[in-house]
Amino acid sequence: MGMSSTPQGAGQGHGVPSRRASHDEVVAEVLREAGARLASYGWILTGSEHAGEELVQAAIVKTFVRKRRLTDVRAAEAYVRAAMRTVHVDGLRRHSTWGRVKSRVVPTQVLADPAEDIGAKDEVSRALATLAPRVRTAIALRYYDDLTVEDVAQAMGLSAGTVKKYLADGRAALAPLLGVADDEPESVPVKGAKR
C-alpha cells in the first residue's frame, strides 16, 4: 500500500479510493477555470471587490462542503453561481431585517465602507454603485444572469411587480450615467453570444 497507488491527496496514502481526489480536483478546476468569472459575478452582485470575493468563497464552501456528485466543471460552476445568488439574497434579507431591528438595539452610527472606493474604477462600476443593493441585485440577476423577471422575483423572494419596479428604477438611474436612452430595448444582442 504505497502512496503511488492512490492519486496525490487522496486518503493521505492509506489506499483510500480516489473518490475524494475527484471531488478535490473538481473544486480545484472550478477555481482555476471559473474563478475570475465567479469573482466578477460576485462583484456585480455586491458592488464590492472584497464582498464579491467573500461571496465566491461562501458559495464554494456551501457547494462543496457536502460531497456532491459534480464531476463536470461547467455544472459545478453553475451550482456555485446559484449558491452565490442564494447566499447574496439571504444576506440582503438579513441586512434588511437587522436594519429594522438595530435601531432598537444599537445606537445609530454609519461608518463608510472603504471597499466601495475599490469598485469605482470605471464608468459601469460608478453607475452600479449609485443603485440601492436590491435594485443592483435585480439588475445583475436580470441582465447579467439573463434570468426572466419571474426567476428574479423567485430568487429574491419578491413579487414580479416589485422586481419590475426595481428594474425600471435601475434602468432609469443607469441610462444617463452610461449614456444610453432609458427607452432602448431591454436586451441587446451581443455579437458572438449564444442564445
C-alpha positions in Angstrom: 0.0 0.0 0.0 2.4 2.7 -1.2 1.4 6.3 -1.8 1.9 5.8 -5.5 -1.2 3.6 -5.7 -3.6 6.5 -5.0 -3.8 9.9 -6.5 -2.0 12.7 -4.7 -4.0 13.9 -1.7 -6.5 11.0 -1.7 -6.6 9.4 1.6 -3.1 10.6 2.7 -1.5 7.4 1.3 -3.8 5.0 3.1 -5.1 3.3 0.0 -8.5 5.1 0.1 -10.3 5.0 -3.3 -9.8 8.1 -5.4 -13.4 9.4 -4.8 -12.1 12.3 -2.7 -9.4 13.2 -5.2 -12.1 13.5 -7.9 -14.1 15.9 -5.6 -10.9 17.9 -4.8 -10.0 18.0 -8.5 -13.4 19.4 -9.4 -13.0 22.1 -6.8 -9.5 23.0 -8.0 -10.7 23.0 -11.6 -13.7 25.3 -10.8 -11.4 27.7 -9.1 -8.8 27.6 -11.8 -11.1 27.8 -14.8 -14.0 29.8 -13.4 -12.5 31.7 -10.5 -12.2 35.1 -12.4 -15.8 34.8 -13.8 -17.2 33.9 -10.4 -15.3 36.9 -8.8 -16.7 39.2 -11.5 -20.2 37.9 -10.9 -19.7 38.4 -7.1 -18.6 42.0 -7.7 -21.6 42.6 -9.9 -24.0 41.3 -7.3 -22.4 43.1 -4.3 -20.8 46.2 -5.8 -17.6 45.5 -3.9 -14.5 43.5 -4.9 -13.9 42.3 -1.4 -17.5 41.4 -0.8 -17.7 39.7 -4.2 -14.7 37.5 -3.3 -16.2 36.7 0.1 -19.4 35.7 -1.7 -17.5 33.4 -4.0 -15.8 31.7 -1.0 -19.1 31.3 0.8 -20.7 29.7 -2.2 -17.7 27.4 -2.9 -18.0 26.2 0.7 -21.7 25.9 0.5 -21.5 23.9 -2.7 -18.6 21.6 -1.9 -19.0 21.1 1.9 -21.1 18.1 1.1 -19.7 15.6 -1.4 -21.9 16.3 -4.3 -21.6 14.3 -7.5 -20.3 17.2 -9.5 -17.8 15.8 -11.9 -18.3 18.4 -14.7 -16.7 21.8 -14.2 -19.5 23.7 -16.0 -22.1 22.0 -13.9 -20.1 22.8 -10.8 -19.7 26.4 -11.8 -23.5 26.7 -12.4 -24.1 25.2 -9.0 -21.6 27.7 -7.4 -23.3 30.7 -9.2 -26.7 29.5 -7.9 -25.3 29.3 -4.4 -23.9 32.8 -4.8 -27.3 34.1 -5.7 -28.9 32.4 -2.7 -26.2 33.5 -0.3 -26.4 37.1 -1.5 -30.2 37.3 -1.5 -30.2 35.7 2.0 -27.7 38.3 3.1 -29.9 41.1 1.8 -32.8 39.8 3.7 -30.8 39.5 6.9 -29.4 43.0 6.4 -33.0 44.3 5.8 -34.3 42.6 9.0 -31.3 43.8 11.0 -31.9 47.4 9.7 -35.4 47.3 11.1 -34.4 45.9 14.5 -31.0 47.5 15.1 -32.3 51.0 16.0 -34.0 49.4 19.0 -30.8 47.6 20.0 -27.8 49.6 18.8 -27.3 53.3 18.6 -27.3 54.6 15.0 -23.8 55.2 13.7 -22.9 54.8 10.0 -19.4 54.0 9.0 -18.1 54.4 5.5 -17.0 51.2 3.7 -13.6 51.8 2.3 -14.1 48.8 -0.1 -16.6 50.8 -2.0 -13.8 53.0 -3.4 -12.2 49.9 -5.0 -15.2 49.4 -7.3 -15.2 52.9 -8.6 -12.6 52.3 -11.3 -14.7 52.7 -14.4 -18.0 54.1 -15.7 -20.0 50.9 -15.2 -18.8 50.4 -11.6 -19.6 54.0 -10.7 -23.0 53.7 -12.3 -23.8 50.4 -10.4 -22.6 52.0 -7.2 -25.4 54.5 -7.4 -28.0 51.8 -7.1 -29.6 50.6 -3.9 -28.5 47.0 -3.1 -31.8 45.3 -4.0 -32.0 47.3 -7.3 -28.4 46.4 -8.2 -29.2 42.7 -7.4 -32.3 42.7 -9.6 -30.3 44.4 -12.4 -27.5 41.8 -12.0 -29.8 38.8 -12.0 -31.9 40.1 -14.9 -29.2 41.4 -17.2 -26.0 39.6 -16.2 -27.6 36.2 -15.4 -30.2 36.7 -18.1 -33.0 35.5 -15.8 -36.6 36.2 -16.5 -38.4 38.7 -14.3 -40.3 35.8 -12.7 -37.0 34.0 -12.0 -35.5 37.1 -10.5 -38.6 37.5 -8.3 -38.4 33.9 -7.1 -34.6 34.2 -6.4 -35.1 37.4 -4.4 -38.3 36.3 -2.7 -40.3 39.3 -4.1 -43.3 39.7 -6.4 -42.8 40.2 -10.1 -44.2 43.7 -9.8 -41.6 44.7 -7.3 -38.8 43.3 -9.5 -40.2 45.2 -12.5 -40.2 48.4 -10.4 -36.5 47.7 -9.3 -35.6 47.0 -12.9 -37.3 50.2 -14.1 -35.6 52.3 -11.4 -32.3 50.7 -12.2 -32.5 51.3 -15.9 -33.7 54.9 -15.3 -30.7 55.5 -13.0 -28.1 53.8 -15.2 -29.2 55.2 -18.6 -27.9 58.8 -18.2 -24.8 57.6 -16.4 -23.9 55.2 -19.2 -25.0 57.5 -22.0 -27.9 55.3 -23.3 -31.5 56.1 -23.7 -33.9 54.8 -21.0 -36.3 53.6 -23.6 -33.8 51.4 -25.5 -34.8 47.7 -25.9 -34.3 45.6 -22.8 -32.0 43.2 -24.4 -29.4 44.0 -27.0 -27.9 41.1 -29.0 -24.2 40.6 -28.2 -22.0 39.7 -31.1 -20.9 36.1 -30.8 -23.1 35.3 -27.8 -25.1 32.1 -28.0 -28.7 32.4 -27.1 
